[in-house]
Amino acid sequence: MPPADDQWILDARRAIGDRVRVRRIHLNMTQERLAEAAEIDRSTLQRIEYGEESKISHLLLIARALRVHVRDLLG
């Protein structure tokens, strides 16, 4: 994580990752299965769930795979 990130940004990324993980588990999906459905690498999904990454294009793909609107992941 770059040291220039404000704390609120880090907190928001973690919250997004938590919502992705909760929805994935609710749908009984593994990280591997969701990554495949979203057409992204499993390692990318893992970084998103841990709040280390939050590229909007990846979030859009994940939202589509989870059958939710991206706003549901963003809170």
C-alpha positions as CSV (number, residue, x, y, z in Angstrom):
1,M,0.0,0.0,0.0
2,P,1.3,3.4,-0.9
3,P,2.0,5.5,2.2
4,A,0.1,8.5,0.6
5,D,-3.3,6.7,0.9
6,D,-5.5,8.4,3.3
7,Q,-7.0,6.2,6.1
8,W,-10.5,6.6,4.8
9,I,-9.5,5.2,1.4
10,L,-8.0,2.1,3.1
11,D,-11.1,1.7,5.2
12,A,-13.3,1.9,2.2
13,R,-11.3,-0.6,0.3
14,R,-11.5,-3.0,3.2
15,A,-15.3,-2.5,3.5
16,I,-15.7,-3.2,-0.2
17,G,-13.6,-6.4,0.1
18,D,-15.7,-7.4,3.1
19,R,-18.9,-7.0,1.1
20,V,-17.5,-9.0,-1.8
21,R,-16.5,-11.8,0.5
22,V,-19.8,-11.9,2.4
23,R,-21.8,-12.0,-0.9
24,R,-19.5,-14.7,-2.3
25,I,-19.9,-16.8,0.8
26,H,-23.6,-16.2,0.8
27,L,-23.7,-17.7,-2.7
28,N,-21.6,-20.6,-1.6
29,M,-18.8,-19.6,-4.1
30,T,-15.1,-20.3,-3.7
31,Q,-12.7,-17.5,-4.6
32,E,-11.6,-19.6,-7.6
33,R,-15.2,-20.0,-8.9
34,L,-16.0,-16.3,-8.5
35,A,-12.7,-15.3,-10.1
36,E,-13.5,-17.5,-13.1
37,A,-17.1,-16.1,-13.3
38,A,-15.7,-12.6,-13.1
39,E,-13.0,-13.4,-15.6
40,I,-10.2,-12.1,-13.3
41,D,-7.3,-13.8,-11.6
42,R,-7.9,-15.4,-8.3
43,S,-5.0,-13.4,-6.8
44,T,-6.7,-10.2,-7.9
45,L,-9.9,-11.3,-6.2
46,Q,-7.9,-12.1,-3.1
47,R,-6.3,-8.7,-3.1
48,I,-9.8,-7.1,-3.4
49,E,-11.2,-9.1,-0.6
50,Y,-8.3,-8.1,1.7
51,G,-8.7,-4.4,0.7
52,E,-5.4,-4.2,-1.1
53,E,-6.9,-3.4,-4.5
54,S,-10.2,-1.9,-5.8
55,K,-10.0,-1.2,-9.5
56,I,-13.4,-0.3,-10.7
57,S,-13.2,-2.5,-13.8
58,H,-12.6,-5.5,-11.5
59,L,-15.4,-4.5,-9.2
60,L,-17.8,-4.3,-12.2
61,L,-16.8,-7.8,-13.3
62,I,-17.2,-9.2,-9.8
63,A,-20.6,-7.5,-9.3
64,R,-21.9,-9.0,-12.6
65,A,-20.6,-12.4,-11.5
66,L,-22.3,-12.0,-8.1
67,R,-25.5,-10.8,-9.8
68,V,-25.5,-7.5,-7.8
69,H,-25.2,-3.9,-8.7
70,V,-21.7,-2.5,-8.1
71,R,-23.3,0.0,-5.6
72,D,-24.1,-2.9,-3.4
73,L,-20.4,-3.6,-3.1
74,L,-19.5,0.0,-2.7
75,G,-22.1,0.5,0.1
